[in-house]
Amino acid sequence: MDEEALMRGRVYGADHDDPDPGPKPGRAYRELCGGPLDGLLLDVTGRGADELRDGAALWTEIGRYGPGGHAHYTPRPADPRRWDWTGDSR
């Protein structure tokens, strides 16, 4: 994903009524690939190297377990700017 395409994406957690749900300048993002959050951007600004290496379990209502469930994403080994979906949990 080039910088221009990245800046057009929607950020995970942005309110559906937000008139500007895209990324903000000066912040760091990862692209979520696959699963229920496919195509969203995750703001990782301020996260340490350990957190970035571990990935994230993100709240979502549209995953396998519905409201209260989590979608799990981990960095892609060949391109850590992209995080791949590894499954859902409660």
C-alpha positions as MATLAB code, in Angstrom:
seq = 'MDEEALMRGRVYGADHDDPDPGPKPGRAYRELCGGPLDGLLLDVTGRGADELRDGAALWTEIGRYGPGGHAHYTPRPADPRRWDWTGDSR';
ca = [
       0.000    0.000    0.000;
       1.490    3.332   -0.993;
       1.240    6.409    1.222;
      -1.561    7.947   -0.866;
      -3.713    4.815   -0.649;
      -3.038    4.563    3.081;
      -4.287    8.091    3.641;
      -7.648    7.257    1.988;
      -8.437    4.374    4.376;
     -10.812    4.263    7.337;
      -9.381    3.949   10.834;
     -10.537    1.128   13.144;
     -12.622    2.602   15.941;
     -13.671    5.717   14.022;
     -17.295    6.601   14.657;
     -19.609    5.786   11.745;
     -20.901    9.375   11.846;
     -17.387   10.871   11.815;
     -17.119   13.129    8.756;
     -13.368   12.389    8.590;
     -12.831    8.714    9.580;
      -9.477    8.521    7.827;
      -5.937    8.571    9.148;
      -4.417   11.725   10.607;
      -1.021   13.139    9.665;
       1.782   12.346   12.087;
       0.247    9.045   13.247;
       1.424    5.482   12.490;
      -0.959    2.897   11.046;
      -1.097   -0.777   10.088;
      -3.429   -2.163    7.431;
      -5.699   -4.987    8.635;
      -5.903   -7.776    6.053;
      -8.615  -10.437    5.965;
     -11.265  -11.250    8.524;
     -14.048   -8.974    9.713;
     -11.905   -5.812    9.829;
     -10.342   -6.238    6.396;
      -9.195   -2.960    4.873;
      -9.347   -0.889    8.056;
      -6.311    0.897    9.422;
      -5.179    0.419   13.021;
      -3.555    3.397   14.749;
      -0.385    2.068   16.396;
       1.096    5.421   17.352;
       3.062    5.131   20.581;
       3.069    1.323   20.718;
       6.372   -0.282   21.625;
       8.257   -2.835   19.537;
       6.928   -5.743   21.650;
       3.321   -4.666   21.129;
       3.868   -4.248   17.390;
       5.465   -7.687   17.157;
       2.587   -9.333   19.074;
      -0.247   -7.831   17.016;
      -3.654   -7.151   18.528;
      -7.007   -8.601   19.584;
      -9.563   -6.016   18.476;
     -13.183   -5.684   19.629;
     -15.685   -6.236   16.853;
     -19.396   -6.906   16.550;
     -19.079   -8.378   13.070;
     -16.798  -11.319   13.812;
     -17.716  -14.934   14.441;
     -18.813  -14.278   18.039;
     -20.830  -11.096   17.467;
     -20.882   -8.294   20.052;
     -18.091   -8.676   22.572;
     -15.961  -10.792   20.255;
     -12.412  -10.106   19.156;
     -10.655  -10.365   15.817;
      -6.965  -11.277   16.119;
      -4.344   -9.776   13.816;
      -0.588  -10.363   13.652;
       2.120   -8.676   11.572;
       2.842  -10.227    8.196;
       6.464  -11.486    8.317;
       7.396  -10.145    4.880;
       5.582   -6.809    5.379;
       4.943   -5.808    9.020;
       2.921   -2.767    7.843;
       0.167   -5.277    7.046;
      -1.419   -7.350    9.805;
      -3.135  -10.588    8.848;
      -6.268  -11.958   10.491;
      -5.598  -15.147   12.453;
      -9.081  -15.828   13.833;
     -11.785  -14.674   16.230;
     -12.396  -15.281   19.928;
     -14.885  -14.361   22.627;
];
